Amino acid sequence: MDIDAKARILTSGELEVTGRLIDASNATLYATSTLDGVSLTCIYKPIAGERGLWDFPDGTLAHREYAAYLVSNFLNLDLVPLTVLRDGPYGEGMVQEWIEIDQDVDLAQFFSTQHPELRAMAFYDAIINNTDRKIGHLLPDQSGKVFGCDHGVTFHSDDKLRTVLWQWSGDQLYESELELLRKLRQALGAELDLARYLTMNEIQALEMRISRLLEEKTMPVPSPDWPPVPWPAF
């Protein structure tokens, strides 16, 4: 099924909640979206089920998750599962395609490897200022593709990058990565308008991070002023 067909199902299908991920701190519901007899398994995170965060007083987790998807999609990184915003049984929220992970992959070892899509994830997290890249937020599927999930605590206006993916710390950015940064900087506010989903401060901070990465031409290094690894790491 192509991505446009999947998007129609996730956006316009009948959303039925069939379970809940009990380990999540916010309402994270296992669901199916069905359109014209075709169903997709998905995750539904209603805004009404979000718990307030002292360091993210503005905006919503759902909107930041969607903005994170838009950035990945615009750059053709394909790191975030197909994500939409829509109404559902418990109100407006984020709906994201469910990824079946490869159970044969040992995430406790995989996260520290040199897998190229983990490098892409580390680069992407530096852009969106991901404050919570845990090991369990990595989703390798059986085709060898790696996705990332749980991007609600991103785009903070302060530098708060926290990740388990520090194996490229200080490495030179590839020319292809620099080109993506140039493309993103030029598109912000025009071809890629995030103003409906992020605050002005968050957008300005995003622009500053892009400019800094372009100027320094290196992957970020752990900050001495902020815990660089999320806890718990898994």
Secondary structure, 3 states (H helix, E strand, C coil): CCHHHHHHHHHHCEEEEEEECCCCCCCCEEEEEEECCEEEEEEEEEHHHCCCECCECCCCHHHHHHHHHHHHHHCCCCCCCCEEEECCCCCCEEEEECCCECCCCCHHHHCCCCCHHHHHHHHHHHHHCCCCECHHHEEEECCCCEEECCCCCCCCCCCCCCECCCCCCCCECCHHHHHHHHHHHHHECCCECCCCCCCHHHHHHHHHHHHHHHHHCECCCCCCCCCCCCCCCC
